[in-house]
Structures are given as C-alpha cells and as structure tokens.
C-alpha cells in the first residue's frame, strides 16, 4: 500500500483526521522552505564530488521494528563483506523510533543525522533519479545471500559485559537465573499498529494475526523439557494466561523495555513466531526459530537450516476443502500481502492447531539439541516439499526473493497431512 492509498483510506475513514494530516503536512513544507537553498547546495556538491567521493543518502526505517532490525543488519553485513565500492553513507531517521536502545547502538556504527536537510536531499536524489546516491541494500529485508547462515560473517551487534550483567539482573526479577534456559514467544495481533498509528488503517495486515491461546500447549510442553517461556511484544491485545510459573508474559510485565527486548533475543535458546516485526531481533543474533501460522507462503524466510516452518492452512470456500501446496500458488495467494486478496479469492486462512504448533516447537528443540533422527520417510517428505516449493517459486516469479533454500517443514504435519504435497 503506497502513501497515496493510505491517505485515501484515511479520507474515507475520518475526514477530520484527513484534513488534520494535510494541514500539518503543509505546515511542515512551509517550515522547511527556508532550508531548501542549503539542501540544494549540498545536493549539487554531492553530485560534483561523486567522481572522487561517493556520498549516499537514505531514510532509516526506524518506525517498524522488523525493518529497522533486519534491513539495517543486512545492510551492515553487505557493506562490510560484499560491497566493493567505498562510499560514505548518511542516514536520517523516520519520525517514530521503534526501539530507542537499538537506535543508540546503530548510531555508533552508522552516520545518522537530523532529517531537516537530508530529507530534502533524499527527495532530490529520487526526483532527479540519481540512483548512484541511493542505498539500495537498506531497502530489503530478504537475506538472499544467506548472510545469517554464513558462520564467517560476524554478528553486527554484541552486548557488552556490563549490558549482560544488567540484563541478567532484570531476568532474575522475572524468576529466571543465568543458568536457566528460556524460549521467546512472539504472536502477532493487530493491537500494536492500532495503538501506535491510530490514524492509519492496517487491516490489510490482519491475515497475519494469530490467537495467543493456540500457543499455550506448545508453551506447556516445552517447559516440561526444562525451558522457561517468555511471551514477547508490546501493546499486545490479549494476555497469555497460565498457572505454570515457567510461562511468563513478559510483554505485560513492568520489566518490558527496549533494552530487555534486545537482551532476551540475544540470550534465548530459540524463538517461536508467527512472523512479526519483533522476530527480527532473533535474526539479529542468529537464533533458531519455529515459524508457525506463516503467510504469505512465497515469502518464507528460507535463510537458515535451524528454522522449522508451518504455514497457515488455506481453505477454499469454493472447493470446500484445504488447498495443497501446489494449489496455494495456483490460486494466486502464495504471495498475497493484503487481507483483501484472500477475501476476493474466497480463501479462508485457518490457524495451525495447538498440537501442530507444539509438534513443530518440539521438533526444533530436538533438532538443535541433536536428538532427532530423520528417517527415510521424513527425509523424503521434506525433500518433496522443497522440490515443489522451488518449482513454484520459479514458475510464479518468486525465486529472486530467496537464496539457498534452507530449513525444514514440520515433519509431523507432512506425515499427518499427506495430501498437502500431492
């Protein structure tokens, strides 16, 4: 959804908010006009010196934690290990900073300036099509070079001993010691975006939401293996209710903070997610992840071998049955990123059952602890999954969004749902 589509939606929903936004936009333009000559002069200077020193400018995607984490992390690794040309890269932030502590860390690694002048320069770069001065590697969150699975590429962020000690002191207040193992749980709902951007309509993302209660069984079962479970997130809609003292809804606790979000992500054994922005923090620290209730199918994060996958079920109202993997692509919803597309195609998305989620979580635990044996049947099922998936990626022009296809689809699901791969 582009900027003008969002503005149109605001107009349809609330005309007062629409005109309020237009008014403040005009005020901003008027306020910035006196600075335009300086910005223009700097832009001309950047162009003139480009044969000797290339300066690039980009807006830092700070407002959404997923892009703020993933895009910047991949950019830093790409520039350090893959970029041959030397450049001076200058960034300016968006109005909202989704994680202030992460912003503080990034400011030590990048040139981040006030947006007053450089926002105007960035607009000029786009207007005059000066692409050599754009930072294209900051615009994607797809790890097509498999950076996160390359052991030769160092993590971009490492917490200090002082930060670790402070984090463990907070963790102790939650009843968890330094020696205890814990798993992070992230379940996306629509409440965060509603609270953070009350004037915007993000209902087009609702197809990605899940019910936290469907994850209770997995949480209970993984605690039986000695883990604590910490439910992550901010401004969640529903609390995770459990009598199990090892299951803690950290997101509703008084200890939730931007720093602790980063600390917990760096120290967890693995994570469970239905694809939410917060899970980007686990990628930052190269953590194993169970991806359940995942959609859209074609955008699977196929970048690490210690990932387990499980799609939401795609039920065809017209056919009165669930679609198999082939049919999801053939019905034109494998790459659907708007709720409206599923509605138009008459496809109802059904969440994974609590048992299916639990099976996938336990499989990842077995995998990372080397307690699992993939017999011939399980191996062949996963091999067939990747064969079909890869073929469809090529056919429907999604292959460029992936590097090496790594990870495993839930073995229990494939064994119990034989028609999924027909």
TINU-349034 format. One line per 3 residues: for each residue x, y, z of N, C-alpha, C. Coordinates in steps of 0.1 Angstrom, whole numbers. Layout:
BEGIN
X Y Z X Y Z X Y Z ~ ... .
END
This chain:
BEGIN
8 -12 0 0 0 0 9 12 0 ~ 8 21 -11 16 32 -11 11 44 -3 ~ 18 55 -3 15 66 5 1 72 2 .
-2 73 -11 -15 79 -16 -27 70 -13 ~ -25 57 -13 -35 48 -9 -39 49 5 ~ -28 51 14 -30 53 28 -38 66 31 .
-34 77 24 -41 90 25 -56 88 21 ~ -59 81 11 -72 79 6 -81 71 16 ~ -74 61 22 -81 53 33 -85 62 45 .
-75 71 48 -78 80 60 -89 89 56 ~ -90 94 44 -101 103 40 -114 96 41 ~ -115 83 37 -127 75 37 -131 72 52 .
-122 70 60 -125 66 74 -128 78 83 ~ -121 89 81 -123 101 90 -118 113 83 ~ -127 121 78 -123 133 71 -116 144 80 .
-120 144 93 -113 154 102 -99 150 103 ~ -95 137 105 -81 133 106 -74 136 93 ~ -81 133 82 -75 136 68 -71 150 67 .
-80 160 70 -76 174 68 -66 179 79 ~ -66 172 90 -56 175 100 -42 171 95 ~ -41 159 89 -28 155 83 -24 164 72 .
-33 168 64 -30 177 52 -25 191 58 ~ -32 195 68 -28 208 74 -14 208 80 ~ -10 197 87 3 196 93 14 194 82 .
10 187 72 19 185 61 23 198 54 ~ 13 207 52 15 220 46 24 228 55 ~ 21 228 69 29 235 78 44 230 77 .
46 217 76 60 212 75 67 217 63 ~ 59 217 52 65 222 39 69 237 40 ~ 60 245 46 63 259 48 75 261 57 .
75 253 68 86 254 78 100 250 71 ~ 100 241 62 112 236 56 117 244 45 ~ 109 253 39 113 261 28 125 269 30 .
127 276 41 140 284 43 153 275 42 ~ 151 262 45 163 254 44 166 248 31 ~ 157 250 21 158 244 8 171 248 1 .
174 261 1 187 266 -7 199 258 -2 ~ 200 256 12 212 249 17 211 234 13 ~ 200 228 13 198 214 9 202 213 -6 .
197 222 -14 200 222 -28 215 223 -31 ~ 222 232 -23 236 234 -25 244 221 -21 ~ 239 215 -10 246 202 -6 243 191 -16 .
232 191 -22 229 181 -32 238 183 -44 ~ 240 195 -49 248 198 -60 263 194 -57 ~ 267 197 -44 280 194 -40 282 178 -40 .
272 171 -36 273 156 -35 275 151 -50 ~ 268 157 -59 269 152 -73 282 156 -79 ~ 287 168 -76 300 173 -82 312 164 -77 .
312 161 -64 324 153 -59 322 138 -60 ~ 312 134 -66 309 119 -67 320 111 -75 ~ 327 118 -85 338 110 -91 350 107 -82 .
350 114 -71 361 113 -61 357 106 -48 ~ 345 111 -43 340 106 -31 325 104 -33 ~ 320 91 -32 306 89 -34 298 89 -21 .
289 99 -20 281 100 -8 267 95 -11 ~ 262 86 -3 248 81 -5 239 85 7 ~ 227 86 4 217 91 14 205 82 14 .
200 79 26 188 70 27 181 73 40 ~ 168 71 40 160 72 52 161 59 60 ~ 163 60 72 165 48 81 151 43 85 .
147 31 82 133 26 85 131 23 100 ~ 130 34 108 130 33 123 117 30 129 ~ 106 33 121 93 32 127 87 18 130 .
92 8 122 87 -5 124 99 -14 128 ~ 99 -21 139 110 -28 145 115 -39 135 ~ 106 -45 127 111 -55 118 121 -50 108 .
117 -40 101 125 -34 91 137 -27 97 ~ 135 -20 108 146 -13 115 157 -23 118 ~ 153 -35 122 163 -45 126 169 -52 114 .
160 -59 106 165 -67 95 172 -59 84 ~ 166 -49 80 172 -41 68 185 -36 72 ~ 186 -30 84 199 -24 88 210 -34 90 .
206 -45 96 215 -56 99 221 -62 86 ~ 212 -64 76 217 -69 63 225 -59 56 ~ 222 -46 57 230 -36 51 244 -35 57 .
245 -36 70 258 -35 76 267 -47 72 ~ 261 -59 71 269 -71 67 273 -70 52 ~ 263 -65 44 266 -64 30 277 -54 27 .
277 -43 34 287 -33 32 301 -38 36 ~ 301 -45 47 314 -50 53 320 -61 45 ~ 311 -70 40 317 -83 34 315 -84 19 .
306 -76 13 303 -78 -1 305 -66 -10 ~ 303 -54 -4 303 -42 -12 318 -38 -15 ~ 321 -37 -28 334 -34 -33 338 -19 -33 .
328 -11 -37 329 3 -38 329 10 -24 ~ 338 19 -22 339 27 -10 329 38 -11 ~ 321 40 -1 311 50 0 310 56 14 .
305 68 14 301 75 27 286 75 27 ~ 280 67 37 266 66 37 260 74 49 ~ 250 82 46 244 91 56 229 88 57 .
225 86 69 211 82 71 204 92 80 ~ 191 93 78 182 102 87 170 93 91 ~ 166 94 104 155 86 109 141 90 105 .
132 81 106 118 85 105 113 91 118 ~ 101 96 118 96 103 130 96 94 142 ~ 91 82 140 90 73 152 102 63 152 .
108 62 164 119 52 166 113 40 174 ~ 112 29 167 106 17 173 113 11 185 ~ 126 12 185 134 7 196 146 17 199 .
145 25 209 154 35 212 168 30 215 ~ 169 18 222 182 12 225 189 7 213 ~ 182 1 204 187 -3 191 192 9 183 .
185 20 183 188 32 177 202 37 182 ~ 203 37 195 215 41 202 227 32 197 ~ 225 19 196 236 10 191 240 14 177 .
229 15 168 232 18 154 239 31 152 ~ 236 41 161 243 54 159 258 53 161 ~ 263 43 168 277 41 170 283 34 157 .
275 28 149 280 21 137 278 28 124 ~ 269 38 124 265 45 112 265 60 114 ~ 264 67 102 263 81 103 248 84 102 .
242 88 113 228 91 114 227 106 118 ~ 220 114 110 219 128 112 204 133 113 ~ 203 145 116 189 151 117 184 151 102 .
171 149 101 164 148 88 162 161 81 ~ 164 172 88 160 186 83 165 188 69 ~ 178 187 67 184 189 54 184 176 45 .
188 165 51 190 153 44 177 147 39 ~ 166 150 45 153 145 39 151 152 26 ~ 154 165 25 152 172 13 162 168 2 .
174 165 6 184 159 -3 180 146 -9 ~ 174 138 0 170 124 -4 158 126 -14 ~ 149 135 -12 139 138 -22 144 142 -35 .
155 150 -35 161 155 -47 168 143 -55 ~ 174 134 -47 181 122 -53 170 114 -60 ~ 158 113 -54 148 105 -61 142 113 -72 .
140 126 -71 134 134 -81 142 134 -94 ~ 156 135 -92 165 136 -103 170 122 -107 ~ 164 112 -101 168 98 -105 183 95 -103 .
189 101 -93 203 99 -90 205 86 -82 ~ 203 75 -88 203 62 -81 216 58 -75 ~ 227 63 -81 240 60 -75 242 66 -61 .
233 75 -58 234 81 -44 223 76 -35 ~ 217 65 -39 207 58 -30 214 46 -24 ~ 209 41 -13 215 30 -6 205 18 -8 .
206 11 -19 196 1 -22 196 -11 -12 ~ 208 -14 -6 209 -25 3 201 -23 16 ~ 197 -11 19 189 -8 31 174 -10 29 .
170 -12 16 156 -13 12 150 -27 13 ~ 158 -37 16 152 -50 16 155 -58 29 ~ 146 -66 33 148 -75 45 149 -89 41 .
151 -92 28 153 -106 23 168 -109 23 ~ 172 -119 30 185 -124 31 189 -133 20 ~ 189 -128 8 191 -137 -4 206 -141 -5 .
215 -136 2 229 -140 2 231 -150 14 ~ 221 -153 21 222 -162 33 233 -158 42 ~ 233 -145 45 242 -138 54 240 -144 68 .
228 -146 72 225 -151 86 229 -165 88 ~ 232 -173 78 236 -187 79 251 -188 77 ~ 258 -178 73 272 -178 70 280 -176 83 .
287 -186 87 294 -186 100 307 -177 99 ~ 311 -173 87 322 -165 86 319 -150 87 ~ 306 -147 87 301 -133 88 297 -131 103 .
304 -121 109 302 -119 123 288 -111 125 ~ 283 -113 137 271 -106 141 274 -91 142 ~ 265 -82 138 268 -68 139 266 -62 152 .
259 -69 161 257 -64 175 261 -74 185 ~ 269 -70 194 273 -78 206 271 -70 218 ~ 264 -75 228 262 -68 240 275 -68 249 .
277 -58 256 289 -57 265 287 -65 278 ~ 297 -68 285 296 -75 298 287 -67 308 ~ 288 -54 307 280 -46 316 265 -47 312 .
263 -47 299 249 -48 295 243 -62 298 ~ 252 -72 297 248 -86 300 244 -87 315 ~ 252 -81 323 250 -82 338 237 -75 342 .
235 -63 335 222 -56 338 210 -64 334 ~ 211 -70 322 200 -78 317 197 -90 325 ~ 208 -97 330 206 -108 339 200 -104 353 .
202 -92 357 197 -87 370 182 -85 368 ~ 177 -81 356 163 -79 354 156 -93 352 ~ 164 -102 345 159 -115 343 156 -122 356 .
165 -120 366 164 -126 379 151 -121 386 ~ 147 -109 383 134 -104 389 122 -110 383 ~ 124 -116 371 113 -124 365 113 -138 369 .
123 -142 378 123 -155 384 132 -165 376 ~ 141 -159 367 149 -168 358 164 -165 361 ~ 172 -175 363 186 -173 367 194 -174 354 .
207 -170 355 216 -170 344 218 -184 338 ~ 216 -195 346 218 -208 342 206 -214 335 ~ 194 -208 337 182 -213 331 181 -211 316 .
174 -221 310 172 -219 295 158 -213 293 ~ 157 -205 283 143 -199 280 141 -198 265 ~ 128 -198 262 124 -196 248 116 -184 247 .
117 -176 236 109 -164 234 97 -167 225 ~ 86 -162 228 73 -165 220 68 -151 215 ~ 66 -151 202 61 -139 196 48 -142 188 .
37 -136 191 24 -139 184 18 -125 180 ~ 17 -124 167 13 -111 162 -2 -109 163 ~ -7 -97 167 -21 -93 166 -21 -79 161 .
-33 -73 159 -34 -60 153 -34 -48 163 ~ -32 -51 175 -33 -41 185 -22 -31 185 ~ -10 -35 183 2 -27 183 1 -16 172 .
-2 -19 160 -3 -9 150 -15 0 152 ~ -26 -5 157 -37 4 161 -33 14 171 ~ -26 10 181 -22 20 192 -11 29 187 .
-2 24 179 9 33 175 6 42 164 ~ -3 37 155 -7 46 143 -22 46 143 ~ -29 53 152 -43 53 153 -50 59 141 .
-43 68 133 -50 74 122 -49 66 109 ~ -41 55 110 -39 47 98 -46 34 99 ~ -50 29 87 -57 16 86 -48 5 82 .
-44 -4 91 -35 -15 88 -43 -28 88 ~ -56 -28 85 -64 -40 85 -59 -49 73 ~ -52 -43 63 -47 -52 52 -37 -62 57 .
-32 -60 69 -22 -69 75 -29 -80 84 ~ -42 -79 86 -49 -88 95 -47 -103 92 ~ -45 -107 80 -44 -121 76 -32 -127 84 .
-23 -119 89 -11 -124 96 -13 -127 111 ~ -24 -122 116 -27 -123 131 -29 -137 135 ~ -27 -139 148 -29 -152 155 -35 -150 169 .
-41 -161 174 -47 -161 187 -36 -167 197 ~ -32 -160 207 -22 -164 216 -26 -177 223 ~ -39 -180 225 -43 -192 232 -39 -205 225 .
-37 -204 212 -33 -216 204 -19 -220 206 ~ -12 -212 214 2 -214 216 5 -220 231 ~ -6 -221 238 -4 -225 252 1 -239 254 .
-4 -248 245 0 -262 246 15 -263 243 ~ 20 -256 233 34 -256 230 42 -251 241 ~ 37 -240 247 45 -234 259 45 -244 270 .
34 -251 273 34 -260 284 43 -272 281 ~ 43 -277 269 51 -289 266 66 -286 266 ~ 70 -274 262 84 -270 261 90 -268 275 .
81 -264 285 86 -262 299 89 -275 305 ~ 82 -286 300 85 -299 305 99 -304 302 ~ 105 -297 292 119 -300 288 129 -291 295 .
124 -284 305 133 -276 313 134 -261 309 ~ 126 -257 299 127 -243 295 117 -234 302 ~ 120 -221 303 110 -211 306 105 -206 293 .
93 -200 293 88 -194 280 85 -179 284 ~ 90 -170 276 88 -156 277 80 -151 265 ~ 68 -146 268 60 -140 257 65 -126 254 .
68 -123 242 74 -110 238 63 -101 232 ~ 67 -89 229 58 -80 222 56 -67 230 ~ 48 -58 224 45 -46 230 30 -42 227 .
23 -38 237 9 -35 235 0 -46 229 ~ 3 -58 233 -5 -70 229 -19 -69 233 ~ -28 -75 225 -42 -74 227 -46 -83 239 .
-41 -95 240 -46 -105 249 -34 -110 257 ~ -36 -112 270 -25 -117 279 -25 -132 278 ~ -13 -138 279 -11 -152 279 -13 -157 293 .
-24 -165 295 -28 -169 308 -23 -183 311 ~ -16 -185 322 -12 -199 325 -9 -199 340 ~ -11 -211 346 -8 -213 360 7 -218 362 .
13 -221 350 27 -226 350 36 -214 353 ~ 44 -215 364 53 -205 367 64 -203 358 ~ 66 -212 349 77 -211 339 72 -204 326 .
59 -201 325 54 -194 314 51 -180 319 ~ 58 -170 313 58 -156 318 54 -147 306 ~ 44 -139 308 40 -129 298 48 -116 300 .
60 -116 296 69 -105 298 64 -92 291 ~ 56 -94 281 51 -82 273 41 -73 282 ~ 35 -80 292 26 -73 301 32 -69 315 .
45 -73 316 52 -70 329 58 -56 330 ~ 61 -53 342 68 -39 344 82 -39 340 ~ 88 -51 336 102 -52 332 104 -50 317 .
93 -49 309 94 -48 295 101 -35 291 ~ 111 -35 283 118 -23 278 125 -26 265 ~ 129 -15 258 136 -17 245 149 -25 247 .
156 -22 258 168 -29 261 166 -44 263 ~ 156 -47 272 153 -61 275 148 -69 263 ~ 141 -62 254 137 -69 241 150 -74 234 .
160 -66 234 173 -69 227 180 -80 235 ~ 181 -78 248 188 -87 257 182 -101 256 ~ 169 -102 258 162 -115 257 164 -122 244 .
164 -114 233 166 -120 220 180 -125 218 ~ 189 -119 225 203 -124 224 206 -136 232 ~ 198 -139 243 201 -149 252 192 -162 251 .
181 -160 244 172 -172 243 178 -184 236 ~ 173 -196 239 177 -208 232 172 -208 218 ~ 159 -205 216 153 -203 203 140 -195 205 .
134 -193 193 122 -185 194 110 -192 186 ~ 98 -188 190 86 -192 183 79 -180 178 ~ 76 -179 165 70 -167 159 60 -171 148 .
50 -162 147 41 -163 135 44 -152 125 ~ 56 -147 125 61 -137 116 56 -123 120 ~ 63 -117 130 60 -104 135 73 -96 135 .
72 -83 135 84 -75 135 94 -78 145 ~ 89 -82 157 98 -84 169 108 -96 166 ~ 104 -106 157 112 -117 155 125 -114 147 .
125 -101 142 138 -97 135 149 -96 145 ~ 146 -94 158 157 -93 168 163 -107 170 ~ 156 -118 168 162 -131 169 171 -133 157 .
168 -128 146 176 -130 134 189 -122 136 ~ 188 -111 143 200 -102 146 210 -110 153 ~ 206 -120 162 215 -128 170 216 -142 165 .
211 -144 153 212 -157 146 206 -169 154 ~ 194 -167 159 188 -177 167 179 -186 159 ~ 178 -199 163 169 -208 157 154 -203 159 .
146 -205 149 132 -201 150 122 -211 145 ~ 111 -213 152 100 -220 147 90 -210 141 ~ 87 -211 128 78 -202 121 65 -209 119 .
55 -206 127 42 -212 126 31 -202 122 ~ 20 -207 116 10 -199 111 15 -188 101 ~ 25 -193 93 32 -184 84 24 -181 71 .
23 -169 68 18 -164 55 25 -150 52 ~ 27 -147 39 23 -155 27 34 -165 24 ~ 29 -176 18 37 -188 16 50 -185 8 .
50 -177 -2 61 -174 -11 72 -166 -4 ~ 69 -160 7 78 -151 14 85 -158 27 ~ 84 -171 27 91 -179 37 105 -175 39 .
109 -173 52 123 -169 54 133 -181 54 ~ 136 -185 42 144 -198 39 159 -196 41 ~ 163 -189 51 177 -185 51 186 -192 61 .
180 -201 69 189 -208 79 184 -222 80 ~ 193 -231 83 190 -246 84 183 -249 97 ~ 184 -240 107 178 -243 120 164 -235 121 .
157 -235 111 143 -230 110 134 -241 107 ~ 123 -242 115 112 -251 112 100 -243 107 ~ 93 -247 97 82 -240 91 68 -247 92 .
58 -239 93 44 -244 93 35 -232 88 ~ 29 -234 76 20 -224 70 6 -224 77 ~ -1 -213 76 -15 -213 79 -22 -221 69 .
-33 -228 72 -40 -236 62 -49 -227 54 ~ -49 -230 41 -56 -222 31 -69 -230 27 ~ -80 -226 32 -93 -233 30 -100 -226 18 .
-103 -233 8 -111 -228 -4 -126 -229 -1 ~ -132 -218 0 -147 -218 3 -154 -224 -9 ~ -149 -221 -21 -155 -226 -34 -153 -241 -35 .
-141 -246 -32 -139 -261 -33 -143 -268 -20 ~ -145 -261 -9 -149 -267 4 -139 -276 10 ~ -126 -273 8 -115 -281 13 -103 -272 14 .
-93 -278 21 -80 -271 22 -72 -273 9 ~ -64 -263 6 -56 -264 -6 -43 -270 -3 ~ -37 -277 -13 -24 -283 -11 -13 -272 -15 .
-1 -275 -14 10 -266 -16 9 -261 -31 ~ 8 -270 -40 6 -266 -54 -5 -256 -56 ~ -16 -259 -50 -29 -251 -53 -28 -237 -47 .
-20 -236 -36 -19 -223 -30 -12 -213 -40 ~ -2 -218 -47 4 -210 -57 -6 -208 -69 ~ -12 -218 -73 -21 -218 -85 -33 -209 -83 .
-37 -207 -71 -49 -198 -68 -45 -184 -66 ~ -32 -181 -68 -27 -167 -68 -26 -161 -54 ~ -25 -169 -43 -24 -163 -30 -11 -166 -23 .
-1 -172 -30 11 -175 -23 19 -163 -20 ~ 18 -152 -28 25 -140 -25 16 -129 -20 ~ 3 -132 -16 -7 -122 -12 -2 -115 1 .
-2 -102 0 2 -94 12 -9 -85 17 ~ -21 -87 12 -32 -79 16 -44 -89 20 ~ -51 -86 31 -62 -94 35 -73 -95 24 .
-74 -84 17 -84 -83 7 -83 -93 -4 ~ -70 -97 -8 -68 -107 -18 -73 -120 -14 ~ -71 -124 -2 -76 -137 3 -92 -137 2 .
-97 -126 6 -112 -124 6 -117 -125 -9 ~ -111 -118 -18 -115 -119 -32 -114 -132 -38 ~ -103 -140 -34 -101 -153 -39 -109 -163 -32 .
-117 -159 -22 -125 -168 -13 -117 -179 -7 ~ -106 -174 -1 -97 -183 6 -97 -179 21 ~ -101 -188 29 -101 -186 44 -89 -192 50 .
-81 -183 58 -69 -188 64 -73 -194 78 ~ -68 -206 80 -71 -213 93 -58 -215 101 ~ -58 -211 113 -46 -212 121 -42 -227 124 .
-29 -229 126 -25 -243 130 -31 -246 143 ~ -34 -259 145 -39 -263 158 -29 -263 169 ~ -33 -262 182 -23 -262 192 -13 -274 192 .
-18 -286 188 -10 -298 187 0 -296 175 ~ -4 -291 164 5 -289 153 16 -279 157 ~ 13 -268 164 23 -258 168 33 -265 178 .
27 -273 187 36 -279 197 45 -289 191 ~ 40 -297 181 49 -307 174 60 -300 167 ~ 58 -288 161 68 -281 154 79 -275 163 .
74 -270 175 83 -265 185 92 -276 191 ~ 86 -287 194 94 -298 199 104 -304 189 ~ 100 -303 176 109 -308 166 122 -299 165 .
120 -286 166 131 -277 166 140 -279 178 ~ 134 -281 190 142 -284 202 150 -296 200 ~ 144 -307 194 152 -319 191 163 -317 181 .
160 -308 171 169 -306 160 182 -298 165 ~ 180 -288 173 191 -280 178 199 -287 189 ~ 192 -297 196 199 -305 206 204 -319 201 .
202 -320 187 207 -332 180 201 -345 186 ~ 188 -344 189 181 -356 195 171 -362 184 ~ 171 -356 172 162 -361 162 169 -369 151 .
161 -379 147 166 -387 136 156 -387 125 ~ 160 -381 113 151 -380 102 152 -393 94 ~ 142 -402 96 143 -415 88 140 -412 73 .
140 -423 65 139 -421 51 125 -415 47 ~ 115 -418 54 102 -413 51 101 -398 54 ~ 106 -393 66 106 -379 69 115 -371 60 .
127 -377 56 136 -371 47 130 -369 34 ~ 123 -379 29 117 -379 15 106 -368 15 ~ 98 -367 26 87 -358 27 93 -343 26 .
103 -341 33 109 -327 33 115 -324 19 ~ 122 -335 13 128 -333 0 117 -330 -10 ~ 105 -336 -9 94 -334 -19 89 -320 -17 .
88 -316 -4 83 -302 -1 91 -292 -8 ~ 105 -293 -7 114 -283 -13 114 -284 -28 ~ 112 -296 -33 111 -297 -48 99 -290 -53 .
88 -291 -47 75 -285 -51 77 -270 -49 ~ 81 -266 -38 83 -252 -34 92 -244 -44 ~ 103 -250 -46 113 -244 -55 107 -243 -69 .
101 -253 -74 95 -253 -87 84 -242 -89 ~ 76 -240 -78 66 -230 -78 72 -216 -77 ~ 83 -214 -70 89 -201 -69 94 -197 -82 .
100 -206 -90 104 -202 -104 92 -199 -113 ~ 82 -207 -112 71 -206 -121 63 -193 -119 ~ 62 -189 -106 54 -177 -103 63 -165 -100 .
76 -166 -103 85 -154 -102 87 -149 -88 ~ 89 -159 -79 93 -155 -65 107 -160 -62 ~ 114 -166 -71 127 -172 -67 137 -162 -63 .
136 -150 -69 146 -139 -66 145 -134 -51 ~ 135 -138 -44 133 -134 -30 141 -144 -21 ~ 147 -154 -26 154 -164 -18 168 -166 -22 .
176 -171 -13 190 -175 -16 189 -190 -17 ~ 198 -197 -9 197 -211 -8 185 -214 1 ~ 177 -225 -3 165 -228 4 169 -238 16 .
169 -232 28 173 -239 40 161 -241 49 ~ 163 -249 59 153 -252 69 145 -264 66 ~ 135 -267 75 127 -279 73 112 -276 76 .
103 -282 68 89 -281 71 86 -291 82 ~ 76 -288 90 72 -296 101 70 -311 97 ~ 78 -320 102 78 -334 98 64 -340 102 .
60 -337 114 47 -343 119 36 -339 110 ~ 36 -326 106 25 -321 97 25 -328 84 ~ 37 -330 78 37 -336 65 33 -351 65 .
37 -357 76 33 -372 78 18 -373 80 ~ 12 -363 87 -2 -364 91 -11 -358 80 ~ -6 -351 71 -14 -344 60 -7 -347 46 .
-9 -360 43 -3 -365 30 -7 -357 18 ~ -20 -352 18 -25 -345 6 -18 -332 3 ~ -11 -326 13 -5 -313 12 5 -313 1 .
12 -324 -1 22 -324 -11 18 -331 -24 ~ 5 -334 -26 1 -341 -38 0 -331 -50 .
END
